[in-house]
């Protein structure tokens, strides 16, 4: 099972990636291994992760998320953090 994840850097940037083991991949990023975009950008925070399916599906979703604006990515994080009843229309 592949997962999509978002990591926040110390300078408040969001990095999007996919993996089969989110915790292992986050540890790699935190140790400066893996994506060059995250090297020297710590401390890092794992902001979001969700299972997606197979690698093809995960790659498609990753591409779409990477096309989102920062504001749209932040909105995803806010929706994830809020209780379901807060998201219902008034």
N, CA, C and O atoms as CSV, one atom per row, in Angstrom:
chain,resi,resn,atom,element,x,y,z
A,1,UNK,N,N,0.846,-1.190,0.000
A,1,UNK,CA,C,0.000,0.000,0.000
A,1,UNK,C,C,0.887,1.247,0.000
A,1,UNK,O,O,1.767,1.389,0.848
A,2,UNK,N,N,0.655,2.126,-0.933
A,2,UNK,CA,C,1.388,3.380,-1.035
A,2,UNK,C,C,0.624,4.483,-0.315
A,2,UNK,O,O,-0.605,4.464,-0.246
A,3,UNK,N,N,1.371,5.440,0.217
A,3,UNK,CA,C,0.790,6.574,0.938
A,3,UNK,C,C,1.343,7.878,0.404
A,3,UNK,O,O,2.466,7.942,-0.098
A,4,UNK,N,N,0.535,8.913,0.522
A,4,UNK,CA,C,0.941,10.278,0.213
A,4,UNK,C,C,1.245,10.953,1.537
A,4,UNK,O,O,0.555,10.710,2.527
A,5,UNK,N,N,2.282,11.810,1.571
A,5,UNK,CA,C,2.590,12.522,2.809
A,5,UNK,C,C,3.022,13.951,2.512
A,5,UNK,O,O,3.502,14.257,1.420
A,6,UNK,N,N,2.842,14.817,3.502
A,6,UNK,CA,C,3.284,16.208,3.431
A,6,UNK,C,C,4.193,16.478,4.619
A,6,UNK,O,O,3.847,16.164,5.758
A,7,UNK,N,N,5.358,17.062,4.350
A,7,UNK,CA,C,6.329,17.408,5.379
A,7,UNK,C,C,6.502,18.917,5.365
A,7,UNK,O,O,6.607,19.532,4.303
A,8,UNK,N,N,6.532,19.516,6.570
A,8,UNK,CA,C,6.768,20.963,6.692
A,8,UNK,C,C,8.218,21.174,7.135
A,8,UNK,O,O,8.697,20.520,8.061
A,9,UNK,N,N,8.903,22.090,6.464
A,9,UNK,CA,C,10.289,22.405,6.807
A,9,UNK,C,C,10.328,23.502,7.869
A,9,UNK,O,O,9.303,24.097,8.202
A,10,UNK,N,N,11.524,23.760,8.393
A,10,UNK,CA,C,11.693,24.806,9.399
A,10,UNK,C,C,11.327,26.179,8.843
A,10,UNK,O,O,10.879,27.050,9.589
A,11,UNK,N,N,11.515,26.379,7.537
A,11,UNK,CA,C,11.167,27.677,6.925
A,11,UNK,C,C,9.726,27.679,6.402
A,11,UNK,O,O,9.355,28.515,5.578
A,12,UNK,N,N,8.918,26.725,6.897
A,12,UNK,CA,C,7.470,26.689,6.652
A,12,UNK,C,C,7.081,26.347,5.219
A,12,UNK,O,O,6.017,26.765,4.761
A,13,UNK,N,N,7.905,25.608,4.510
A,13,UNK,CA,C,7.546,25.122,3.181
A,13,UNK,C,C,6.956,23.726,3.311
A,13,UNK,O,O,7.256,23.003,4.261
A,14,UNK,N,N,6.116,23.351,2.355
A,14,UNK,CA,C,5.508,22.030,2.356
A,14,UNK,C,C,6.091,21.187,1.231
A,14,UNK,O,O,6.159,21.618,0.080
A,15,UNK,N,N,6.510,19.974,1.588
A,15,UNK,CA,C,7.055,19.020,0.633
A,15,UNK,C,C,6.063,17.871,0.512
A,15,UNK,O,O,5.559,17.380,1.522
A,16,UNK,N,N,5.780,17.441,-0.702
A,16,UNK,CA,C,4.848,16.342,-0.955
A,16,UNK,C,C,5.607,15.154,-1.505
A,16,UNK,O,O,6.452,15.305,-2.388
A,17,UNK,N,N,5.306,13.954,-0.980
A,17,UNK,CA,C,5.954,12.752,-1.475
A,17,UNK,C,C,5.058,11.534,-1.327
A,17,UNK,O,O,3.978,11.604,-0.739
A,18,UNK,N,N,5.528,10.410,-1.873
A,18,UNK,CA,C,4.823,9.137,-1.737
A,18,UNK,C,C,5.812,8.083,-1.268
A,18,UNK,O,O,7.011,8.183,-1.528
A,19,UNK,N,N,5.301,7.071,-0.575
A,19,UNK,CA,C,6.142,5.996,-0.058
A,19,UNK,C,C,5.263,4.822,0.353
A,19,UNK,O,O,4.042,4.940,0.451
A,20,UNK,N,N,5.912,3.690,0.591
A,20,UNK,CA,C,5.194,2.529,1.132
A,20,UNK,C,C,5.313,2.466,2.647
A,20,UNK,O,O,4.612,1.683,3.288
A,21,UNK,N,N,6.203,3.292,3.236
A,21,UNK,CA,C,6.413,3.301,4.687
A,21,UNK,C,C,6.680,4.744,5.119
A,21,UNK,O,O,7.811,5.224,5.048
A,22,UNK,N,N,5.638,5.418,5.563
A,22,UNK,CA,C,5.721,6.847,5.880
A,22,UNK,C,C,6.722,7.113,7.001
A,22,UNK,O,O,7.536,8.030,6.891
A,23,UNK,N,N,6.676,6.331,8.072
A,23,UNK,CA,C,7.576,6.577,9.206
A,23,UNK,C,C,9.042,6.405,8.805
A,23,UNK,O,O,9.889,7.217,9.176
A,24,UNK,N,N,9.338,5.351,8.049
A,24,UNK,CA,C,10.708,5.125,7.591
A,24,UNK,C,C,11.172,6.275,6.704
A,24,UNK,O,O,12.284,6.779,6.867
A,25,UNK,N,N,10.332,6.688,5.774
A,25,UNK,CA,C,10.696,7.763,4.847
A,25,UNK,C,C,10.900,9.074,5.582
A,25,UNK,O,O,11.821,9.826,5.264
A,26,UNK,N,N,10.045,9.360,6.570
A,26,UNK,CA,C,10.199,10.589,7.342
A,26,UNK,C,C,11.514,10.567,8.127
A,26,UNK,O,O,12.198,11.586,8.216
A,27,UNK,N,N,11.867,9.417,8.692
A,27,UNK,CA,C,13.157,9.304,9.399
A,27,UNK,C,C,14.312,9.578,8.433
A,27,UNK,O,O,15.276,10.257,8.787
A,28,UNK,N,N,14.210,9.049,7.217
A,28,UNK,CA,C,15.254,9.304,6.221
A,28,UNK,C,C,15.375,10.801,5.935
A,28,UNK,O,O,16.476,11.351,5.916
A,29,UNK,N,N,14.242,11.446,5.715
A,29,UNK,CA,C,14.254,12.886,5.451
A,29,UNK,C,C,14.865,13.633,6.632
A,29,UNK,O,O,15.670,14.545,6.441
A,30,UNK,N,N,14.487,13.252,7.850
A,30,UNK,CA,C,14.973,13.938,9.049
A,30,UNK,C,C,16.480,13.799,9.225
A,30,UNK,O,O,17.122,14.675,9.804
A,31,UNK,N,N,17.043,12.709,8.729
A,31,UNK,CA,C,18.490,12.481,8.826
A,31,UNK,C,C,19.253,13.058,7.639
A,31,UNK,O,O,20.467,12.879,7.537
A,32,UNK,N,N,18.549,13.753,6.737
A,32,UNK,CA,C,19.202,14.383,5.603
A,32,UNK,C,C,19.405,13.458,4.417
A,32,UNK,O,O,20.102,13.812,3.466
A,33,UNK,N,N,18.805,12.281,4.463
A,33,UNK,CA,C,18.886,11.354,3.341
A,33,UNK,C,C,17.561,11.411,2.588
A,33,UNK,O,O,16.532,11.786,3.151
A,34,UNK,N,N,17.594,11.044,1.338
A,34,UNK,CA,C,16.360,11.060,0.551
A,34,UNK,C,C,16.323,12.283,-0.337
A,34,UNK,O,O,17.299,12.597,-1.018
A,35,UNK,N,N,15.210,12.963,-0.330
A,35,UNK,CA,C,14.977,14.091,-1.241
A,35,UNK,C,C,15.944,15.248,-0.982
A,35,UNK,O,O,16.083,15.717,0.148
A,36,UNK,N,N,16.601,15.692,-2.035
A,36,UNK,CA,C,17.521,16.824,-1.923
A,36,UNK,C,C,16.793,18.086,-1.465
A,36,UNK,O,O,17.374,18.933,-0.787
A,37,UNK,N,N,15.530,18.204,-1.834
A,37,UNK,CA,C,14.754,19.397,-1.491
A,37,UNK,C,C,14.619,19.591,0.015
A,37,UNK,O,O,14.341,20.703,0.465
A,38,UNK,N,N,14.810,18.530,0.806
A,38,UNK,CA,C,14.649,18.635,2.253
A,38,UNK,C,C,15.971,18.664,3.014
A,38,UNK,O,O,15.977,18.894,4.224
A,39,UNK,N,N,17.080,18.438,2.335
A,39,UNK,CA,C,18.380,18.401,3.011
A,39,UNK,C,C,18.732,19.771,3.583
A,39,UNK,O,O,18.706,20.780,2.877
A,40,UNK,N,N,19.060,19.790,4.873
A,40,UNK,CA,C,19.427,21.033,5.537
A,40,UNK,C,C,18.264,21.954,5.821
A,40,UNK,O,O,18.469,23.117,6.170
A,41,UNK,N,N,17.040,21.457,5.679
A,41,UNK,CA,C,15.850,22.299,5.870
A,41,UNK,C,C,15.142,22.014,7.196
A,41,UNK,O,O,14.041,22.515,7.422
A,42,UNK,N,N,15.758,21.218,8.075
A,42,UNK,CA,C,15.125,20.794,9.318
A,42,UNK,C,C,15.133,21.870,10.372
A,42,UNK,O,O,15.760,22.914,10.195
A,43,UNK,N,N,14.438,21.626,11.476
A,43,UNK,CA,C,13.716,20.386,11.753
A,43,UNK,C,C,12.466,20.259,10.888
A,43,UNK,O,O,11.842,21.247,10.501
A,44,UNK,N,N,12.132,19.024,10.606
A,44,UNK,CA,C,10.984,18.719,9.756
A,44,UNK,C,C,9.826,18.222,10.605
A,44,UNK,O,O,10.025,17.650,11.676
A,45,UNK,N,N,8.611,18.449,10.114
A,45,UNK,CA,C,7.405,17.975,10.774
A,45,UNK,C,C,6.550,17.226,9.765
A,45,UNK,O,O,6.257,17.736,8.684
A,46,UNK,N,N,6.158,16.027,10.122
A,46,UNK,CA,C,5.236,15.272,9.273
A,46,UNK,C,C,3.840,15.826,9.526
A,46,UNK,O,O,3.269,15.612,10.596
A,47,UNK,N,N,3.292,16.530,8.552
A,47,UNK,CA,C,2.016,17.225,8.722
A,47,UNK,C,C,0.808,16.374,8.355
A,47,UNK,O,O,-0.265,16.536,8.936
A,48,UNK,N,N,0.975,15.464,7.392
A,48,UNK,CA,C,-0.179,14.752,6.868
A,48,UNK,C,C,0.292,13.496,6.161
A,48,UNK,O,O,1.335,13.499,5.507
A,49,UNK,N,N,-0.470,12.428,6.289
A,49,UNK,CA,C,-0.249,11.242,5.465
A,49,UNK,C,C,-1.551,10.470,5.351
A,49,UNK,O,O,-2.377,10.468,6.263
A,50,UNK,N,N,-1.715,9.817,4.211
A,50,UNK,CA,C,-2.923,9.036,3.973
A,50,UNK,C,C,-2.610,7.912,2.991
A,50,UNK,O,O,-1.862,8.116,2.035
A,51,UNK,N,N,-3.177,6.726,3.221
A,51,UNK,CA,C,-2.987,5.644,2.248
A,51,UNK,C,C,-3.699,5.980,0.940
A,51,UNK,O,O,-4.770,6.587,0.939
A,52,UNK,N,N,-3.085,5.574,-0.173
A,52,UNK,CA,C,-3.643,5.885,-1.488
A,52,UNK,C,C,-4.018,4.632,-2.267
A,52,UNK,O,O,-5.108,4.565,-2.835
A,53,UNK,N,N,-3.148,3.653,-2.303
A,53,UNK,CA,C,-3.397,2.457,-3.116
A,53,UNK,C,C,-2.101,1.974,-3.729
A,53,UNK,O,O,-1.083,1.869,-3.044
A,54,UNK,N,N,-2.136,1.678,-5.018
A,54,UNK,CA,C,-0.911,1.213,-5.672
A,54,UNK,C,C,-0.045,2.405,-6.091
A,54,UNK,O,O,-0.447,3.561,-5.955
A,55,UNK,N,N,1.144,2.101,-6.601
A,55,UNK,CA,C,2.091,3.153,-6.944
A,55,UNK,C,C,1.555,4.086,-8.033
A,55,UNK,O,O,1.768,5.297,-7.967
A,56,UNK,N,N,0.876,3.547,-9.011
A,56,UNK,CA,C,0.338,4.384,-10.088
A,56,UNK,C,C,-0.661,5.398,-9.544
A,56,UNK,O,O,-0.618,6.575,-9.901
A,57,UNK,N,N,-1.562,4.935,-8.679
A,57,UNK,CA,C,-2.544,5.849,-8.072
A,57,UNK,C,C,-1.830,6.899,-7.234
A,57,UNK,O,O,-2.142,8.087,-7.324
A,58,UNK,N,N,-0.875,6.466,-6.423
A,58,UNK,CA,C,-0.146,7.393,-5.555
A,58,UNK,C,C,0.590,8.441,-6.378
A,58,UNK,O,O,0.603,9.615,-6.007
A,59,UNK,N,N,1.195,8.047,-7.475
A,59,UNK,CA,C,1.907,8.994,-8.337
A,59,UNK,C,C,0.962,10.021,-8.943
A,59,UNK,O,O,1.304,11.199,-9.046
A,60,UNK,N,N,-0.222,9.582,-9.343
A,60,UNK,CA,C,-1.205,10.510,-9.908
A,60,UNK,C,C,-1.671,11.522,-8.858
A,60,UNK,O,O,-1.777,12.715,-9.139
A,61,UNK,N,N,-1.948,11.033,-7.645
A,61,UNK,CA,C,-2.400,11.929,-6.575
A,61,UNK,C,C,-1.270,12.881,-6.183
A,61,UNK,O,O,-1.508,14.068,-5.963
A,62,UNK,N,N,-0.051,12.368,-6.097
A,62,UNK,CA,C,1.100,13.221,-5.765
A,62,UNK,C,C,1.229,14.349,-6.781
A,62,UNK,O,O,1.433,15.503,-6.404
A,63,UNK,N,N,1.112,14.028,-8.053
A,63,UNK,CA,C,1.212,15.047,-9.092
A,63,UNK,C,C,0.135,16.122,-8.895
A,63,UNK,O,O,0.417,17.318,-8.972
A,64,UNK,N,N,-1.102,15.677,-8.640
A,64,UNK,CA,C,-2.202,16.639,-8.457
A,64,UNK,C,C,-1.970,17.523,-7.234
A,64,UNK,O,O,-2.219,18.728,-7.287
A,65,UNK,N,N,-1.498,16.942,-6.143
A,65,UNK,CA,C,-1.249,17.729,-4.932
A,65,UNK,C,C,-0.127,18.730,-5.182
A,65,UNK,O,O,-0.196,19.868,-4.719
A,66,UNK,N,N,0.891,18.318,-5.903
A,66,UNK,CA,C,1.999,19.228,-6.197
A,66,UNK,C,C,1.559,20.394,-7.074
A,66,UNK,O,O,2.233,21.423,-7.107
A,67,UNK,N,N,0.454,20.257,-7.779
A,67,UNK,CA,C,-0.075,21.342,-8.607
A,67,UNK,C,C,-0.893,22.342,-7.798
A,67,UNK,O,O,-1.188,23.435,-8.282
A,68,UNK,N,N,-1.266,21.977,-6.564
A,68,UNK,CA,C,-2.056,22.865,-5.720
A,68,UNK,C,C,-1.219,24.046,-5.257
A,68,UNK,O,O,0.003,23.952,-5.141
A,69,UNK,N,N,-1.894,25.156,-4.994
A,69,UNK,CA,C,-1.209,26.304,-4.406
A,69,UNK,C,C,-0.947,26.007,-2.928
A,69,UNK,O,O,-1.514,25.079,-2.352
A,70,UNK,N,N,-0.088,26.807,-2.344
A,70,UNK,CA,C,0.190,26.647,-0.913
A,70,UNK,C,C,-1.096,26.790,-0.095
A,70,UNK,O,O,-1.331,26.019,0.836
A,71,UNK,N,N,-1.918,27.769,-0.439
A,71,UNK,CA,C,-3.175,27.989,0.283
A,71,UNK,C,C,-4.082,26.755,0.198
A,71,UNK,O,O,-4.729,26.389,1.179
A,72,UNK,N,N,-4.127,26.124,-0.961
A,72,UNK,CA,C,-4.949,24.926,-1.112
A,72,UNK,C,C,-4.395,23.771,-0.282
A,72,UNK,O,O,-5.163,23.015,0.313
A,73,UNK,N,N,-3.074,23.628,-0.237
A,73,UNK,CA,C,-2.476,22.582,0.591
A,73,UNK,C,C,-2.760,22.842,2.065
A,73,UNK,O,O,-3.070,21.912,2.810
A,74,UNK,N,N,-2.656,24.092,2.488
A,74,UNK,CA,C,-2.945,24.439,3.879
A,74,UNK,C,C,-4.411,24.140,4.216
A,74,UNK,O,O,-4.716,23.701,5.325
A,75,UNK,N,N,-5.309,24.375,3.268
A,75,UNK,CA,C,-6.730,24.083,3.482
A,75,UNK,C,C,-6.943,22.592,3.710
A,75,UNK,O,O,-7.768,22.205,4.537
A,76,UNK,N,N,-6.210,21.757,2.989
A,76,UNK,CA,C,-6.285,20.306,3.195
A,76,UNK,C,C,-5.860,19.974,4.615
A,76,UNK,O,O,-6.499,19.157,5.279
A,77,UNK,N,N,-4.790,20.597,5.087
A,77,UNK,CA,C,-4.298,20.334,6.440
A,77,UNK,C,C,-5.294,20.792,7.498
A,77,UNK,O,O,-5.485,20.119,8.511
A,78,UNK,N,N,-5.923,21.929,7.260
A,78,UNK,CA,C,-6.920,22.440,8.210
A,78,UNK,C,C,-8.115,21.501,8.266
A,78,UNK,O,O,-8.604,21.183,9.351
A,79,UNK,N,N,-8.593,21.052,7.100
A,79,UNK,CA,C,-9.731,20.120,7.067
A,79,UNK,C,C,-9.400,18.838,7.812
A,79,UNK,O,O,-10.261,18.264,8.479
A,80,UNK,N,N,-8.162,18.389,7.703
A,80,UNK,CA,C,-7.749,17.165,8.383
A,80,UNK,C,C,-7.748,17.365,9.899
A,80,UNK,O,O,-8.097,16.449,10.644
A,81,UNK,N,N,-7.360,18.550,10.357
A,81,UNK,CA,C,-7.205,18.805,11.785
A,81,UNK,C,C,-8.521,19.088,12.500
A,81,UNK,O,O,-8.632,18.859,13.704
A,82,UNK,N,N,-9.516,19.581,11.773
A,82,UNK,CA,C,-10.780,19.956,12.408
A,82,UNK,C,C,-11.697,18.751,12.599
A,82,UNK,O,O,-11.720,17.843,11.768
A,83,UNK,N,N,-12.452,18.747,13.696
A,83,UNK,CA,C,-13.464,17.698,13.859
A,83,UNK,C,C,-14.506,17.791,12.745
A,83,UNK,O,O,-14.781,18.874,12.229
A,84,UNK,N,N,-15.068,16.669,12.390
A,84,UNK,CA,C,-16.031,16.585,11.272
A,84,UNK,C,C,-17.190,17.559,11.442
A,84,UNK,O,O,-17.633,18.153,10.459
A,85,UNK,N,N,-17.698,17.741,12.671
A,85,UNK,CA,C,-18.861,18.606,12.854
A,85,UNK,C,C,-18.545,20.086,12.569
A,85,UNK,O,O,-19.461,20.864,12.304
A,86,UNK,N,N,-17.278,20.479,12.618
A,86,UNK,CA,C,-16.903,21.848,12.295
A,86,UNK,C,C,-16.953,22.138,10.802
A,86,UNK,O,O,-17.004,23.295,10.387
A,87,UNK,N,N,-16.938,21.084,10.003
A,87,UNK,CA,C,-16.924,21.241,8.550
A,87,UNK,C,C,-18.315,21.259,7.941
A,87,UNK,O,O,-18.461,21.521,6.747
A,88,UNK,N,N,-19.337,20.984,8.739
A,88,UNK,CA,C,-20.710,20.956,8.224
A,88,UNK,C,C,-21.193,22.374,7.954
A,88,UNK,O,O,-20.848,23.290,8.701
A,89,UNK,N,N,-21.980,22.576,6.908
A,89,UNK,CA,C,-22.525,23.921,6.631
A,89,UNK,C,C,-23.411,24.389,7.775
A,89,UNK,O,O,-24.057,23.581,8.442
A,90,UNK,N,N,-23.438,25.684,7.995
A,90,UNK,CA,C,-24.287,26.256,9.054
A,90,UNK,C,C,-25.718,26.367,8.618
A,90,UNK,O,O,-26.563,26.827,9.386
